Amino acid sequence: MMAISKVLTAGRVKRVSRLGERQSVLEQRMVDWLPAVALFIFVSYRGLRDTIASFVGMYSLVVYALTGIAYLLLAVYWLRGGLRLSWRFVALPAVVFAVFVFYMAVRHIDDFIFQSYALPQALTPMGGMLAFVFFASQNGACHADCALKLATLVMTVFLQSSLGSVMQATTVAGYDMGLGFDALFFALLSLHFIVDGKGTRSLPMTLVWAVCAALNVALILSYGSRGPLLGLVTFVALRFLVYVFGSKGLALRKLIVSILVVGAAMLLAFSLNDIATALNHQLNSIGITSRTLEKFLYADIASDSGRSAIWNALIPQITILGNGPFSDQAFLGQGSYCHNFVLEIFYDFGVPLGLVLLGVLACFLVKVFCSCGTSPWFPLFLTMLSFCVGRLALSGTFWTETYFWGLLAVMGLCVADLKRTSGAKGLGKTGF
């Protein structure tokens, strides 16, 4: 009887142990998804906020609820040991904080840095610099892609549904820059899902992403400025370069594809005026005036829209030490800024430090582009880089640009993945 009792007890212990292991695995899987859910809320925040508020009212409560849930999910993930606070995670916030402290002491910029158009916008809980936190907290490209796919669907529907109010608000200007860049980001994500679907690619989902891309590109052409078009061109150029120089495959196939792409580009260039005319006519027939298309048709696409006057006013004010963060906005007035990433760097930080910052950024970009092609984060890096080129080359300010800080986080994830892969190969060679 004692032997039987021991056997039964041992069996119960094993079953309890197995159940505990299963629960532990399930719990860990749930924890692993928390940063992805937080990222979904962050990226689709505006669409979720306005949609929920339109049904339930209580706008402020919806804002606090969504923000609180997003940060609560990250906090739970961090507390459960999901995030190791390595130097890669804390270095950038520490450097940014040190920069602000330095210029507040040296340039006494606290008078304008805390104005509504400066630091509060850069540190808005669901945008700006804090995008770095949401992207850097991701524990896998697969999870992040799932979050961004869902966000793309939600935001594409939201942008299309808000088109009526946009049309009313843009009857004079004929365009909405914010809408154009919102549409650009989700158009690029849709193209990214089409190109990089690989094993998860299916005809129905490819069609879904194609529709999302088409709808967002239509918004860009209808209400966007030239910046979103530059972002689209950059995306195509980067993906073509990666395919030709970075991907494995037959040289003959690459040559054929290159000839086809170049031929299609030349054909498009020769017929671009006819295409633009026909498209502009169709848009006008439904009451939409495309500022970008009309600028192209009237040979005004290359005009700087007053940017040269801003640049000529700022360049003489560049100093050795720089004028401090947001100083271009303080000089030009609320709502105005450099409209150029490089000039903003030099104006805020001076030429010596500006050259250092641009050099470090360029080195990281080259390292990621040349060495991290096998990283699962690399396609997202190309997508966000394309957006930032379109956004910051001729408009915007990097201080408040959400996806610029997200790009920095993704670059860090690429480099970390490269080092982790290199370390694993090294261990394999040593026999450990």
SVG drawing of the C-alpha trace seen along z (x, -y; Angstrom):
<svg xmlns="http://www.w3.org/2000/svg" viewBox="-22 -87 59 89">
<polyline fill="none" stroke="black" stroke-width="0.4" points="0.0,0.0 2.8,-2.3 4.4,-1.7 1.0,-2.4 0.6,-5.6 4.1,-6.8 3.3,-6.1 0.1,-8.0 1.7,-10.9 4.5,-11.0 1.9,-11.0 0.0,-13.9 3.3,-15.8 4.2,-15.3 0.8,-16.4 0.9,-19.5 4.4,-20.2 3.3,-19.9 0.3,-22.1 2.5,-24.7 4.9,-24.6 2.1,-25.0 0.7,-28.0 4.2,-29.5 4.7,-29.1 1.2,-30.6 1.9,-33.5 5.3,-34.2 3.7,-34.2 1.2,-36.7 3.9,-38.9 5.9,-38.7 3.0,-40.3 2.5,-43.2 5.0,-45.6 3.4,-44.8 -0.1,-45.7 1.3,-48.9 2.9,-49.7 -0.4,-49.1 -2.1,-51.6 0.7,-54.1 0.8,-54.0 -3.0,-54.0 -3.7,-56.3 -5.3,-59.1 -7.7,-56.8 -8.6,-54.9 -9.0,-58.1 -11.3,-59.9 -13.3,-56.8 -14.0,-55.7 -14.7,-59.3 -17.2,-59.7 -19.2,-56.7 -18.9,-57.1 -18.1,-60.8 -15.9,-61.8 -12.9,-62.7 -10.5,-63.4 -11.4,-60.1 -10.6,-58.2 -7.3,-60.0 -6.3,-59.1 -7.5,-55.5 -5.6,-54.8 -2.4,-56.5 -2.7,-54.7 -3.2,-51.3 -0.3,-51.7 2.1,-52.6 0.7,-50.0 1.4,-47.3 5.0,-48.4 5.4,-48.7 4.1,-45.1 6.5,-43.9 9.4,-45.7 8.6,-44.5 8.4,-40.9 12.0,-41.2 11.1,-41.4 13.4,-44.4 17.0,-44.7 17.9,-48.3 21.2,-48.1 23.2,-51.2 21.5,-51.1 18.2,-51.9 19.2,-54.5 22.0,-56.3 19.9,-58.3 17.5,-59.7 20.5,-60.5 22.2,-62.4 19.0,-64.3 18.6,-65.2 22.2,-66.4 21.8,-68.5 18.7,-70.3 20.5,-70.9 23.6,-72.3 21.7,-74.7 19.4,-75.8 22.5,-76.7 24.5,-78.3 21.9,-79.8 19.1,-80.3 16.6,-78.8 14.1,-77.9 11.9,-80.9 10.8,-79.2 11.7,-75.6 8.7,-75.0 6.3,-76.8 3.4,-74.9 5.1,-74.7 8.4,-73.3 9.1,-70.7 5.5,-69.8 5.0,-68.7 8.3,-66.7 7.4,-64.9 3.7,-64.3 2.8,-60.9 1.6,-59.4 4.1,-60.9 7.3,-62.7 10.4,-61.5 8.5,-58.9 8.2,-56.9 11.7,-55.7 10.4,-54.0 7.7,-52.1 9.8,-50.9 12.9,-50.1 10.8,-48.0 9.8,-45.5 11.1,-42.0 10.7,-40.6 10.2,-41.9 7.3,-39.4 5.3,-40.7 6.0,-44.3 4.9,-43.6 1.6,-42.1 1.0,-45.3 1.8,-47.5 -0.4,-45.5 -3.4,-45.9 -2.5,-49.6 -2.3,-50.0 -5.8,-48.5 -7.3,-50.7 -5.6,-53.9 -6.3,-53.4 -10.0,-53.0 -9.8,-56.0 -8.1,-58.3 -10.6,-57.4 -13.5,-57.9 -12.2,-61.4 -11.9,-62.5 -15.1,-64.5 -13.9,-66.8 -10.5,-67.1 -12.2,-68.2 -14.1,-70.9 -10.9,-72.1 -8.8,-72.3 -11.2,-74.0 -8.9,-77.1 -5.4,-75.5 -6.3,-72.6 -4.1,-70.3 -3.4,-69.0 0.2,-68.3 -0.5,-66.3 -2.9,-64.0 -0.4,-63.5 2.3,-62.3 -0.1,-60.2 -1.1,-58.5 2.5,-58.2 3.5,-56.2 0.7,-53.7 1.2,-53.5 4.9,-52.6 3.9,-50.0 1.5,-48.5 4.2,-48.3 6.5,-46.8 4.0,-44.0 3.7,-43.2 7.4,-43.1 8.5,-41.4 5.6,-39.0 7.7,-35.9 6.4,-32.8 3.3,-34.6 2.4,-36.0 -1.0,-35.0 -3.1,-36.3 -6.0,-37.6 -3.6,-39.5 -1.5,-40.8 -4.7,-42.2 -5.6,-43.8 -2.2,-45.5 -2.4,-46.6 -5.8,-48.2 -4.4,-49.9 -1.4,-51.2 -3.6,-52.4 -6.0,-54.2 -3.2,-56.0 -1.4,-56.9 -4.6,-58.4 -4.8,-60.5 -1.2,-61.6 -2.0,-62.6 -5.2,-64.4 -4.2,-66.2 -0.5,-65.7 2.5,-67.9 5.7,-67.1 7.3,-65.5 5.2,-62.4 6.0,-61.9 9.7,-62.1 9.1,-59.5 7.5,-57.1 10.4,-57.6 12.9,-57.0 11.3,-53.8 11.3,-52.5 15.0,-53.5 16.1,-51.9 14.3,-48.7 15.8,-48.6 19.3,-49.2 18.9,-46.4 17.6,-44.0 20.5,-44.7 23.4,-44.9 22.2,-43.2 20.1,-40.2 21.2,-36.8 20.2,-35.6 21.2,-35.0 23.1,-37.9 21.1,-37.4 17.8,-37.8 19.0,-40.9 20.1,-42.3 16.7,-41.6 14.9,-43.1 17.1,-46.2 16.5,-46.7 12.7,-46.3 12.8,-48.8 14.9,-51.4 12.7,-51.0 9.5,-51.4 11.0,-54.5 11.9,-56.0 8.5,-55.2 6.9,-56.8 9.1,-59.9 8.1,-60.3 4.4,-59.9 4.3,-61.6 2.7,-64.8 -0.1,-62.9 -0.7,-60.8 -0.7,-63.8 -3.1,-65.6 -5.5,-62.7 -5.3,-62.1 -5.8,-65.8 -8.9,-65.9 -10.4,-62.9 -9.8,-64.5 -11.3,-67.8 -14.4,-66.0 -15.2,-64.8 -14.4,-68.1 -10.8,-67.5 -8.0,-69.9 -4.5,-68.4 -2.0,-71.0 0.9,-68.7 -0.4,-67.7 -1.2,-71.3 2.3,-72.4 3.7,-69.8 1.5,-70.6 2.3,-74.3 6.1,-73.7 6.0,-74.8 6.9,-71.5 10.4,-72.7 9.4,-75.9 10.5,-76.2 7.2,-77.8 9.1,-80.4 11.6,-78.1 14.6,-80.0 13.5,-83.1 13.5,-81.1 16.9,-79.5 18.4,-82.9 17.2,-84.3 18.5,-81.4 21.9,-80.7 23.5,-84.0 22.3,-83.2 24.3,-79.9 26.8,-80.1 29.7,-77.9 27.9,-76.6 24.5,-76.7 21.3,-78.4 19.8,-75.4 16.9,-73.0 13.8,-74.6 15.7,-77.8 14.7,-78.1 11.1,-78.1 11.8,-80.8 13.5,-82.9 10.9,-82.4 7.8,-82.4 5.4,-79.9 4.4,-77.3 7.5,-78.1 10.6,-76.0 13.7,-75.3 12.0,-73.0 15.3,-71.2 16.9,-68.6 20.5,-69.5 20.0,-73.2 18.1,-72.6 20.9,-70.5 23.5,-73.3 21.2,-76.1 20.4,-74.3 23.8,-72.8 26.4,-74.9 28.7,-73.7 31.3,-71.6 28.7,-69.7 26.4,-69.5 29.0,-67.9 29.7,-65.3 26.0,-64.5 25.4,-64.2 28.6,-62.1 27.4,-59.7 24.0,-59.4 25.5,-58.8 27.8,-56.1 24.9,-54.3 22.9,-54.5 25.7,-53.1 26.4,-50.4 22.7,-49.3 22.3,-49.5 25.5,-47.6 25.7,-45.1 22.2,-44.4 20.5,-43.2 19.7,-39.8 18.2,-41.3 14.4,-40.9 14.3,-44.6 15.9,-45.7 12.8,-46.0 11.1,-48.2 14.3,-50.3 14.1,-50.9 10.4,-51.8 10.9,-54.3 14.0,-55.8 12.0,-56.4 9.3,-58.2 11.9,-60.3 13.6,-61.4 10.2,-62.6 9.2,-64.2 12.4,-66.0 14.1,-66.9 11.7,-69.7 9.4,-70.0 8.9,-69.1 11.2,-69.3 13.0,-66.2 12.3,-67.2 8.6,-66.5 8.7,-63.9 7.4,-60.7 8.9,-58.3 12.3,-59.9 12.7,-58.8 11.2,-55.5 13.7,-55.1 16.6,-55.6 15.1,-52.8 14.8,-50.4 18.4,-51.2 19.4,-50.2 17.4,-47.0 19.2,-46.2 22.6,-46.7 21.7,-44.7 20.5,-41.9 23.8,-42.0 25.9,-41.8 23.7,-39.0 24.1,-37.0 27.8,-37.6 28.2,-36.5 26.3,-33.3 28.5,-32.5 31.6,-33.2 30.3,-30.8 29.7,-28.2 33.3,-28.5 34.8,-28.1 32.7,-25.1 30.7,-26.6"/>
</svg>
